[in-house]
Amino acid sequence: MWYVIQTRTGQEQEVCAWINTHVDKNSYKRCFVPLFEDVWRREGIGHINVKTMFPGYVFLETDTPRQVYQELKALPKMSSVLYIEEGEEKAFASLYPEEEQFFDSILSDGMLRVSYLELNHSRKIVRVIGPLAQYRDQIVRMDIPHRRAIVELPMLGEIRRVKFCLWMDKDPKIDWIEQAKQEQKTKDHSDQSGQEPANTWDWKAWQKINAARKDKVEEAELYGYQVGDYVINTTGIYGDIPLEVVKINPGKRTVTVSMLLFGNTTNVEMGMDCVVRRDAHN
């Protein structure tokens, strides 16, 4: 099941790094900070920034919550474990099964990707591709000019709003969206010709396959970063300390840097939009 740790906004990755360094890796499956592709426009064209989906929260997946809860008591004071009372004992607070199912259905490798929106000449929605597609009927607000759709859901005891960002035909092409559009055309043609319909498009599975076959080095160079580069985090959280890039994830638009944290050298994942090369910073 998925459990939640609360921390100060902006320190989610630090807490996740601490857990990956200090907690027995056999006691949990993964620790992650949900991210999302936020869309902003410049001259009418969409651009993507990767941001934290729920600032102040870290997610942990484990089948041994009691063991993990005991280990997490050593977390630095910047964080607190959400718990519930079970008799005279405290227990790790988990997401409800329906909440976990929701997040599992919209996240791909911990990331909420953009959703493609196709409009007709009357500006009516005729097709949705991506994570928003299965929650189209649960939209409480649609803001096409600002490229966002809002879905409400219960989480951690209260109603929260999740923002799905939108991608349009005028925006730069994204491989998995173009592939999905082509698959849909093939399916439409098969339906019209009486042939066996094509399988339903599995956007999460395609992203995993596509990420595995891409040339990581070539893609990373397109973003201006390579392993071994030194970067500065522009949020100010880490000051002007040069951080060495040890891993690049073009699909998530993140870099992993090596840094000294709580007296130990560890790795922290940061969005590419939150760092600049040290020579560019100077």
FITI-350376 format. One record per residue (C-alpha): x negated, y negated, z negated. Coordinates in nm, 2 decimals, padded with zeros to 4 digits. Example, Ala and Ser with C-alpha at 12.3 -4.5 7.8 and 13.67 -1.06 7.14 Angstrom:
<rs>
<r X="-01.23" Y="00.45" Z="-00.78"/>
<r X="-01.37" Y="00.11" Z="-00.71"/>
</rs>
This chain:
<rs>
<r X="00.00" Y="00.00" Z="00.00"/>
<r X="-00.10" Y="-00.37" Z="00.03"/>
<r X="-00.17" Y="-00.58" Z="-00.27"/>
<r X="-00.24" Y="-00.95" Z="-00.32"/>
<r X="-00.51" Y="-01.15" Z="-00.49"/>
<r X="-00.46" Y="-01.52" Z="-00.54"/>
<r X="-00.75" Y="-01.76" Z="-00.52"/>
<r X="-00.83" Y="-02.13" Z="-00.45"/>
<r X="-00.75" Y="-02.25" Z="-00.10"/>
<r X="-01.07" Y="-02.23" Z="00.11"/>
<r X="-01.24" Y="-01.96" Z="-00.09"/>
<r X="-01.05" Y="-01.66" Z="00.05"/>
<r X="-01.35" Y="-01.52" Z="00.25"/>
<r X="-01.58" Y="-01.56" Z="-00.06"/>
<r X="-01.34" Y="-01.35" Z="-00.27"/>
<r X="-01.31" Y="-01.09" Z="00.01"/>
<r X="-01.69" Y="-01.08" Z="00.03"/>
<r X="-01.72" Y="-01.03" Z="-00.34"/>
<r X="-01.48" Y="-00.74" Z="-00.33"/>
<r X="-01.67" Y="-00.57" Z="-00.04"/>
<r X="-01.99" Y="-00.61" Z="-00.24"/>
<r X="-01.89" Y="-00.52" Z="-00.59"/>
<r X="-01.58" Y="-00.29" Z="-00.58"/>
<r X="-01.62" Y="00.09" Z="-00.51"/>
<r X="-01.55" Y="00.12" Z="-00.14"/>
<r X="-01.39" Y="00.47" Z="-00.20"/>
<r X="-01.12" Y="00.30" Z="-00.41"/>
<r X="-00.97" Y="00.09" Z="-00.13"/>
<r X="-00.93" Y="00.10" Z="00.25"/>
<r X="-00.98" Y="-00.26" Z="00.34"/>
<r X="-00.99" Y="-00.62" Z="00.21"/>
<r X="-00.89" Y="-00.89" Z="00.45"/>
<r X="-00.77" Y="-01.25" Z="00.49"/>
<r X="-00.49" Y="-01.27" Z="00.74"/>
<r X="-00.56" Y="-01.52" Z="01.02"/>
<r X="-00.36" Y="-01.67" Z="01.30"/>
<r X="-00.42" Y="-01.83" Z="01.63"/>
<r X="-00.30" Y="-02.19" Z="01.59"/>
<r X="-00.21" Y="-02.37" Z="01.91"/>
<r X="-00.28" Y="-02.74" Z="01.97"/>
<r X="-00.24" Y="-02.93" Z="02.29"/>
<r X="-00.47" Y="-03.17" Z="02.47"/>
<r X="-00.33" Y="-03.33" Z="02.79"/>
<r X="-00.05" Y="-03.08" Z="02.79"/>
<r X="-00.28" Y="-02.78" Z="02.78"/>
<r X="-00.29" Y="-02.53" Z="02.49"/>
<r X="-00.60" Y="-02.47" Z="02.29"/>
<r X="-00.65" Y="-02.22" Z="02.01"/>
<r X="-00.79" Y="-02.26" Z="01.66"/>
<r X="-00.82" Y="-01.97" Z="01.42"/>
<r X="-00.68" Y="-02.06" Z="01.08"/>
<r X="-00.59" Y="-01.88" Z="00.75"/>
<r X="-00.24" Y="-01.75" Z="00.76"/>
<r X="-00.17" Y="-01.78" Z="00.39"/>
<r X="-00.42" Y="-02.02" Z="00.22"/>
<r X="-00.50" Y="-01.90" Z="-00.12"/>
<r X="-00.43" Y="-01.53" Z="-00.07"/>
<r X="-00.64" Y="-01.22" Z="-00.01"/>
<r X="-00.49" Y="-00.89" Z="00.09"/>
<r X="-00.61" Y="-00.55" Z="-00.03"/>
<r X="-00.50" Y="-00.21" Z="00.10"/>
<r X="-00.55" Y="00.08" Z="-00.15"/>
<r X="-00.39" Y="00.41" Z="-00.26"/>
<r X="-00.55" Y="00.38" Z="-00.61"/>
<r X="-00.42" Y="00.04" Z="-00.74"/>
<r X="-00.49" Y="00.12" Z="-01.11"/>
<r X="-00.86" Y="00.19" Z="-01.05"/>
<r X="-00.89" Y="-00.12" Z="-00.83"/>
<r X="-00.71" Y="-00.34" Z="-01.08"/>
<r X="-00.96" Y="-00.25" Z="-01.35"/>
<r X="-01.25" Y="-00.33" Z="-01.13"/>
<r X="-01.10" Y="-00.66" Z="-01.02"/>
<r X="-01.09" Y="-00.78" Z="-01.38"/>
<r X="-01.45" Y="-00.88" Z="-01.31"/>
<r X="-01.35" Y="-01.12" Z="-01.04"/>
<r X="-01.49" Y="-01.48" Z="-01.08"/>
<r X="-01.26" Y="-01.73" Z="-01.24"/>
<r X="-01.18" Y="-01.88" Z="-00.90"/>
<r X="-00.94" Y="-01.59" Z="-00.85"/>
<r X="-00.65" Y="-01.41" Z="-01.02"/>
<r X="-00.49" Y="-01.08" Z="-00.96"/>
<r X="-00.11" Y="-01.09" Z="-00.92"/>
<r X="00.04" Y="-00.83" Z="-01.15"/>
<r X="00.37" Y="-00.71" Z="-01.29"/>
<r X="00.46" Y="-00.58" Z="-01.64"/>
<r X="00.51" Y="-00.20" Z="-01.66"/>
<r X="00.61" Y="-00.14" Z="-02.02"/>
<r X="00.31" Y="-00.25" Z="-02.23"/>
<r X="00.07" Y="-00.24" Z="-01.94"/>
<r X="00.00" Y="-00.46" Z="-01.65"/>
<r X="00.01" Y="-00.32" Z="-01.29"/>
<r X="-00.13" Y="-00.45" Z="-00.96"/>
<r X="00.16" Y="-00.63" Z="-00.78"/>
<r X="00.22" Y="-00.49" Z="-00.43"/>
<r X="00.41" Y="-00.61" Z="-00.13"/>
<r X="00.75" Y="-00.45" Z="-00.08"/>
<r X="00.75" Y="-00.18" Z="00.19"/>
<r X="00.95" Y="-00.41" Z="00.43"/>
<r X="00.70" Y="-00.69" Z="00.38"/>
<r X="00.41" Y="-00.46" Z="00.45"/>
<r X="00.59" Y="-00.32" Z="00.76"/>
<r X="00.64" Y="-00.68" Z="00.88"/>
<r X="00.28" Y="-00.77" Z="00.85"/>
<r X="00.16" Y="-00.45" Z="01.00"/>
<r X="00.38" Y="-00.51" Z="01.30"/>
<r X="00.25" Y="-00.86" Z="01.38"/>
<r X="-00.11" Y="-00.84" Z="01.28"/>
<r X="-00.38" Y="-00.70" Z="01.52"/>
<r X="-00.70" Y="-00.64" Z="01.34"/>
<r X="-00.59" Y="-00.89" Z="01.07"/>
<r X="-00.50" Y="-01.16" Z="01.32"/>
<r X="-00.16" Y="-01.30" Z="01.43"/>
<r X="-00.21" Y="-01.36" Z="01.80"/>
<r X="-00.02" Y="-01.61" Z="02.01"/>
<r X="00.31" Y="-01.51" Z="02.18"/>
<r X="00.37" Y="-01.58" Z="02.54"/>
<r X="00.70" Y="-01.76" Z="02.63"/>
<r X="00.85" Y="-01.76" Z="02.97"/>
<r X="01.12" Y="-02.02" Z="03.05"/>
<r X="01.35" Y="-02.04" Z="03.35"/>
<r X="01.44" Y="-02.36" Z="03.54"/>
<r X="01.69" Y="-02.45" Z="03.27"/>
<r X="01.42" Y="-02.43" Z="03.00"/>
<r X="01.59" Y="-02.12" Z="02.86"/>
<r X="01.38" Y="-01.83" Z="02.72"/>
<r X="01.38" Y="-01.54" Z="02.96"/>
<r X="01.08" Y="-01.34" Z="02.82"/>
<r X="00.87" Y="-01.31" Z="02.50"/>
<r X="00.55" Y="-01.11" Z="02.50"/>
<r X="00.35" Y="-01.05" Z="02.18"/>
<r X="00.42" Y="-01.03" Z="01.81"/>
<r X="00.72" Y="-01.27" Z="01.82"/>
<r X="00.91" Y="-01.05" Z="02.07"/>
<r X="01.05" Y="-00.81" Z="01.81"/>
<r X="01.15" Y="-01.09" Z="01.58"/>
<r X="01.32" Y="-01.31" Z="01.84"/>
<r X="01.66" Y="-01.28" Z="01.66"/>
<r X="01.51" Y="-01.40" Z="01.33"/>
<r X="01.38" Y="-01.73" Z="01.45"/>
<r X="01.51" Y="-02.02" Z="01.23"/>
<r X="01.34" Y="-02.30" Z="01.43"/>
<r X="01.20" Y="-02.32" Z="01.78"/>
<r X="00.97" Y="-02.61" Z="01.87"/>
<r X="00.85" Y="-02.56" Z="02.23"/>
<r X="00.68" Y="-02.90" Z="02.27"/>
<r X="00.46" Y="-02.82" Z="01.97"/>
<r X="00.43" Y="-02.46" Z="02.06"/>
<r X="00.57" Y="-02.30" Z="01.75"/>
<r X="00.85" Y="-02.07" Z="01.64"/>
<r X="00.94" Y="-02.03" Z="01.27"/>
<r X="01.05" Y="-01.70" Z="01.12"/>
<r X="01.17" Y="-01.67" Z="00.76"/>
<r X="01.10" Y="-01.37" Z="00.54"/>
<r X="01.09" Y="-01.28" Z="00.17"/>
<r X="00.74" Y="-01.24" Z="00.03"/>
<r X="00.60" Y="-01.23" Z="-00.32"/>
<r X="00.94" Y="-01.31" Z="-00.47"/>
<r X="01.03" Y="-01.61" Z="-00.26"/>
<r X="01.14" Y="-01.70" Z="00.10"/>
<r X="00.84" Y="-01.80" Z="00.31"/>
<r X="00.81" Y="-01.93" Z="00.66"/>
<r X="00.57" Y="-01.77" Z="00.91"/>
<r X="00.47" Y="-01.97" Z="01.21"/>
<r X="00.43" Y="-01.79" Z="01.54"/>
<r X="00.23" Y="-02.00" Z="01.79"/>
<r X="00.33" Y="-02.00" Z="02.16"/>
<r X="00.15" Y="-01.98" Z="02.49"/>
<r X="00.29" Y="-02.09" Z="02.82"/>
<r X="00.21" Y="-02.04" Z="03.19"/>
<r X="00.03" Y="-02.38" Z="03.22"/>
<r X="-00.22" Y="-02.27" Z="02.95"/>
<r X="-00.55" Y="-02.09" Z="03.03"/>
<r X="-00.50" Y="-01.72" Z="03.10"/>
<r X="-00.55" Y="-01.47" Z="02.82"/>
<r X="-00.63" Y="-01.11" Z="02.94"/>
<r X="-00.38" Y="-00.92" Z="02.73"/>
<r X="-00.10" Y="-01.15" Z="02.82"/>
<r X="-00.17" Y="-01.13" Z="03.19"/>
<r X="-00.19" Y="-00.75" Z="03.16"/>
<r X="00.14" Y="-00.74" Z="02.98"/>
<r X="00.31" Y="-00.96" Z="03.25"/>
<r X="00.18" Y="-00.72" Z="03.52"/>
<r X="00.31" Y="-00.42" Z="03.33"/>
<r X="00.65" Y="-00.59" Z="03.30"/>
<r X="00.66" Y="-00.65" Z="03.67"/>
<r X="00.59" Y="-00.29" Z="03.74"/>
<r X="00.86" Y="-00.18" Z="03.50"/>
<r X="01.11" Y="-00.42" Z="03.66"/>
<r X="01.02" Y="-00.28" Z="04.00"/>
<r X="01.06" Y="00.08" Z="03.88"/>
<r X="01.40" Y="00.00" Z="03.73"/>
<r X="01.52" Y="-00.15" Z="04.05"/>
<r X="01.40" Y="00.13" Z="04.26"/>
<r X="01.54" Y="00.40" Z="04.04"/>
<r X="01.20" Y="00.54" Z="03.94"/>
<r X="01.11" Y="00.64" Z="03.59"/>
<r X="01.07" Y="00.32" Z="03.39"/>
<r X="00.72" Y="00.24" Z="03.27"/>
<r X="00.64" Y="00.28" Z="02.90"/>
<r X="00.71" Y="-00.01" Z="02.67"/>
<r X="00.41" Y="-00.24" Z="02.65"/>
<r X="00.20" Y="-00.18" Z="02.34"/>
<r X="00.01" Y="-00.51" Z="02.30"/>
<r X="-00.17" Y="-00.41" Z="01.98"/>
<r X="-00.31" Y="-00.09" Z="02.14"/>
<r X="-00.42" Y="-00.27" Z="02.45"/>
<r X="-00.61" Y="-00.53" Z="02.25"/>
<r X="-00.81" Y="-00.26" Z="02.07"/>
<r X="-00.90" Y="-00.08" Z="02.39"/>
<r X="-00.99" Y="-00.40" Z="02.56"/>
<r X="-01.20" Y="-00.53" Z="02.27"/>
<r X="-01.40" Y="-00.20" Z="02.27"/>
<r X="-01.49" Y="-00.22" Z="02.64"/>
<r X="-01.59" Y="-00.58" Z="02.66"/>
<r X="-01.95" Y="-00.69" Z="02.67"/>
<r X="-01.99" Y="-00.85" Z="02.33"/>
<r X="-02.31" Y="-01.03" Z="02.40"/>
<r X="-02.19" Y="-01.19" Z="02.72"/>
<r X="-01.86" Y="-01.30" Z="02.56"/>
<r X="-02.05" Y="-01.44" Z="02.25"/>
<r X="-02.27" Y="-01.66" Z="02.47"/>
<r X="-01.96" Y="-01.81" Z="02.62"/>
<r X="-01.87" Y="-01.95" Z="02.28"/>
<r X="-02.22" Y="-02.09" Z="02.22"/>
<r X="-02.33" Y="-01.85" Z="01.94"/>
<r X="-02.56" Y="-01.56" Z="01.93"/>
<r X="-02.68" Y="-01.33" Z="01.65"/>
<r X="-02.97" Y="-01.49" Z="01.48"/>
<r X="-02.85" Y="-01.85" Z="01.52"/>
<r X="-02.82" Y="-02.08" Z="01.22"/>
<r X="-02.50" Y="-02.27" Z="01.18"/>
<r X="-02.35" Y="-02.52" Z="00.94"/>
<r X="-02.00" Y="-02.48" Z="00.80"/>
<r X="-01.81" Y="-02.81" Z="00.88"/>
<r X="-01.55" Y="-02.78" Z="00.60"/>
<r X="-01.79" Y="-02.90" Z="00.34"/>
<r X="-01.74" Y="-02.59" Z="00.12"/>
<r X="-02.10" Y="-02.47" Z="00.16"/>
<r X="-02.26" Y="-02.81" Z="00.19"/>
<r X="-02.53" Y="-02.84" Z="00.47"/>
<r X="-02.69" Y="-02.51" Z="00.40"/>
<r X="-02.80" Y="-02.33" Z="00.72"/>
<r X="-02.62" Y="-01.99" Z="00.75"/>
<r X="-02.76" Y="-01.71" Z="00.97"/>
<r X="-02.52" Y="-01.55" Z="01.21"/>
<r X="-02.53" Y="-01.17" Z="01.18"/>
<r X="-02.22" Y="-01.08" Z="01.37"/>
<r X="-01.99" Y="-01.23" Z="01.63"/>
<r X="-01.63" Y="-01.13" Z="01.70"/>
<r X="-01.51" Y="-01.31" Z="02.02"/>
<r X="-01.16" Y="-01.14" Z="02.00"/>
<r X="-01.09" Y="-01.30" Z="01.66"/>
<r X="-01.31" Y="-01.61" Z="01.74"/>
<r X="-01.51" Y="-01.57" Z="01.42"/>
<r X="-01.87" Y="-01.54" Z="01.32"/>
<r X="-02.01" Y="-01.35" Z="01.02"/>
<r X="-02.29" Y="-01.53" Z="00.84"/>
<r X="-02.53" Y="-01.41" Z="00.57"/>
<r X="-02.54" Y="-01.62" Z="00.26"/>
<r X="-02.62" Y="-01.62" Z="-00.11"/>
<r X="-02.30" Y="-01.56" Z="-00.31"/>
<r X="-02.27" Y="-01.51" Z="-00.68"/>
<r X="-02.64" Y="-01.43" Z="-00.69"/>
<r X="-02.63" Y="-01.17" Z="-00.42"/>
<r X="-02.69" Y="-01.19" Z="-00.04"/>
<r X="-02.36" Y="-01.10" Z="00.13"/>
<r X="-02.17" Y="-01.15" Z="00.46"/>
<r X="-01.88" Y="-01.40" Z="00.50"/>
<r X="-01.66" Y="-01.43" Z="00.80"/>
<r X="-01.58" Y="-01.78" Z="00.93"/>
<r X="-01.37" Y="-01.92" Z="01.22"/>
<r X="-01.58" Y="-02.05" Z="01.51"/>
<r X="-01.41" Y="-02.38" Z="01.49"/>
<r X="-01.54" Y="-02.42" Z="01.13"/>
<r X="-01.91" Y="-02.40" Z="01.22"/>
<r X="-02.15" Y="-02.57" Z="01.44"/>
<r X="-02.51" Y="-02.48" Z="01.55"/>
<r X="-02.77" Y="-02.63" Z="01.32"/>
<r X="-02.94" Y="-02.82" Z="01.60"/>
<r X="-02.60" Y="-02.96" Z="01.71"/>
<r X="-02.53" Y="-03.07" Z="01.35"/>
<r X="-02.86" Y="-03.26" Z="01.34"/>
</rs>
